Amino acid sequence: MTYNEICIALANAQIENNRHEAGMLICHFCNINQAELLTRRDEDFDSPELLAAVEKRCQRYPLQYILGIWDFCNETYRVTEDTLIPRQDTEKLVELAVRFLPEGARFIDLCTGSGCVAISTLAARQDTRAVAVDLFDKTLEIARENAERNGVGERLGFTKQDVFDSAFMNDLGKFNAILSNPPYIETEKLSLLDEELSFEPEAALDGGNDGLDFYRVIIGSFSQYLYDGGIMLLEIGWDQARAVTAISHAHGFRCEVYKDYSGNDRVAYLTKTN
């Protein structure tokens, strides 16, 4: 298939950024760069891997899983169906962590997934250390690989734990900050999501009946594991600022909500009121 033929196939499958994605697929599976592609757009690329990838993408299978890697902040991550795909919205959480973590901070990343929040924070703040928590073995394997890939493996520990049972924190001690991009979609809305999201792990999306289950647990049960002056930075859904603020106030936290790069409420910044 030529570049233009791939563009047309993707466009017919309702892929919005079809020209950009066609270029990414050709470069990845035919081992060429974007500059070379400019002079080879009329070439018939006969790579079986490329053709299979285009077919999968036309079935709305996520581009990130097809490529197997994805950029986030200044790092590159391996992603599979065992991890949520890192998104630009979440980069705001890392930006704030880099800004607000005290010097020499030790933080914990709950529901770590691919590890992108913890790893990109550590990469930008060489003075920090962290522990990453997830419930699934395969997910933690990917996160460990990503930590090594991005040069922070020696400063990031991993533990398989259920966030809904905070007792495991007794063995980890206290932290300067708790970071998390937890599941926050309402259960009944999962079936209404964009088709591509159906390929991502449901456990990384399902936040319970009202989407707030993880916030109640993290804010209510984990605050005792913060040092004095410790903070929480939690990604939230665009329409959850009021609810998460109310939960925060009920547990003695101030809550300031920051918007993402699209102008939507995205990160709750919690500090103790006393």
N, C-alpha and C positions, 0 to 999 in steps of 0.2 A: 504493500500500500504506500502511496505517496503521502506527503505531509497534508496536502489539500484533501485527499480522500479520507484521511483520518479525521481531519477537522469536520468534514461533512458527516461522517459516521457519528461523531460525538455530538454534533449539533442536532442531528436527528433523534438522538437519545436525550435531548433536552439538557445537555451539559453546557452551562452558561459560558464558562471560560474555555471553550473548546480549542481555540487556537493556542492558548498558553499550555493547556494540558497535552495537546498533540505534540508540541515541542518537547515537553518534559518526558513523555513516554518514549519518543524516538531517541532523545539524548541518553536516557537511562538504559534502554534495552539494546541500542546499537552502538553504545560507547563513543558518542561524539559530543562535542560541546555546542553551545548555542551559536557561536560564530561560524562553525562548520555548517550547521543546519541552514544558515542563511543562503549558502551557495548550493545546497543539495535538496531544496524543497521539491524539485521535480523528480527526484530519484525514487525508484520503487524499492522501498525497504522490505526485504523478504524474510526478516527474522521471525521464526515461529513464536518466540517469546513475546515479541512486540504484537503480533497478530492476536495472540491469546490475551494479552493485556488489554488491547483495544476492545475485544469482545467482552471481557469482564467489566470494563469501565462503562460500556454501553448498557450493561445490566445494572448500572448504578452502584457497582461495588466501589468502595472508596478508593480514590487515587492514592492516598497515603498508604493503605495496606498493599496496593499493587506494587508500589515502589519499595515498600518495606522500610523506608526512612523518611524523616520529615524534619524540617528546620523549625526551631523554636528559640526565641531570643537570639543568642549568638552561638547556639549549639545545634548539633544534629543528633536526632534520636531514632533508634530502631523502634518501629511500631508494628504490632500484630493485632489480631482480633482479641488478644488477651489484654490489650491496653486501650484506654480511651485515646483518641487522636489529639495531640497537643494543638491548641488553637490560639490565635493571636489574642483573643479576649483575655486569656489566662496570663499573658505576658504582663498585664497590669499588676497582678498579684506579685510576680517576681520583682517588678520595678519598685513596688512599695516595700517589699521585704528588704531589698538591697538598701533602700533609703532609711528604713526605720530600725533595722537590727542594730543593737549596740555593738561596740567593738568587742571582738572575741566571743561573739554570741554562740550559744548552742541552741539549736531549734529542732523541732520535730515536725515532720510532714505526714499528716494523716491522709489515708486513701491515696497513696503516692502514684499508683498507676505506672506510667512509663518512667516516673521519677523526674519529670521535666521541671516541676516547681523547685524541688530540693536541689537538683543538679545545677540548674541555671543560676540559682541563688548562690550556691557554693562557688560556682565558676566566677561570678562577679565579685564575690566577697571572700578573698583568700584567707581571711582571718577567722572564718566561721567553721563550725562543725555541725553535723546533723544526724538524725535518725529518721529513716523512712519506714512507714507502716503500711501494709496492705494485707488483705485476707487471703490472697490467692498465690500459690507457689509459682505458677507460670508467669504471672504478672511481676512478681518479685525478681524472677530470673532475668526478665527483660530490663527491669530497672537497674539491677546490678551491672548488666552488660553496658547499659547507657552511662552509668557512673564511671566505669573504666574507660569507655570510649571517649568521654569528655574530661578525663583527667582528675576526677574528684573522688575516686574510689577509696582512697585512704582516709578521707574525712567524712564518709557517709556510711553509717551502719544500717542494717536492714533487720526487720523483725516481722514475722507473720502473726498478725493479731486481728481480733474483731474489735473495731472501734466502739461497738455497743457495750463492751465490757472493759471499762477503763482500768480494771485492777492490774493489768499488765504494766501500767505506768509505775507501779510501786518499785519495780526492779530497774527502772530507767532513770529515776531521780527527777530533778527539776530542770526546766528549760527557760530560756529567755523569751522564746516565742513559740507559738503553735500556728503552723500554716496548714491550710487544707483547701483543696478544690473537691468538695464532697459531692456525692450524688444529690441533685436537687430538683429533679423533674417529678411532678405528681404522677403517681402510678397510673391513673386512668388516662393520662395524656401520652403515655409511651407509645401507644398504638397509633397516635395521630402525628407522630414526628415524621420528619423528612425520611424518605425511603433509605437513604444512605446510613442514617443513624441506626437502622435495624441491624446492621452488621457489627456495631460496637457493643461491648459487653453491657448487658442490661443492668448488672449489679453496679456499674459505674455511673448509671443514669438515674436509677429509681430512688427517689428521696422519700418515698412513703405517700400516704394519702394526700397530704397537703404539701409535699416536697420539703418539709422542714425537719424531718426526723433526725438527720445528722447534726443540724444546728442545735437542737435541744440537747442532744447528748454531749457534743463537743463543748458548748458553752457552759452547760450545767455541770458536767462531770470532770472536765479536764482543767478547770481554772486552778484547782488546788496544786497542780503540778507546774505552775508558773512561779518563777522567782518574783520577788517584789519588783514592781515596775515592768513586769512581763506583759507581752501583747499577744493578741490573736489577729491573724489576717486570713479571712475566709472568703473564697469566691462565692458569689450569690447569683441567683437568677435575676434578670432585668426587672422583674416585678416583685422582688422579695425584700426590698430594703426596709419597708415599714415593719414587716413581720419579724425579720432578723433583729432589727433595732429593738423591738418590744421584748424579744427573748433576752437580748443582751442586758437591757435595763433591769429585767426581773432577776438577773443574777449579778447585779452590781457592776456592770460594765458601762462605760461610755461607748457609743458606737458612731463612728464617722464613716459614711459611705462614699467611695470613690467611683467615678465613671470610667468605663473602658474607652478605647480609642474611637469607638463608634458613638459615644455619647450616652451609653446605657449604664445604669447602676450595675456595678460588677464586683467590687471588693469591700467587705466590711472590715474596718480597722477598730479593734476593741482594746480599750485600756481600762484598768480598774479605777473606780471612782473613789476609792479610799486606800 
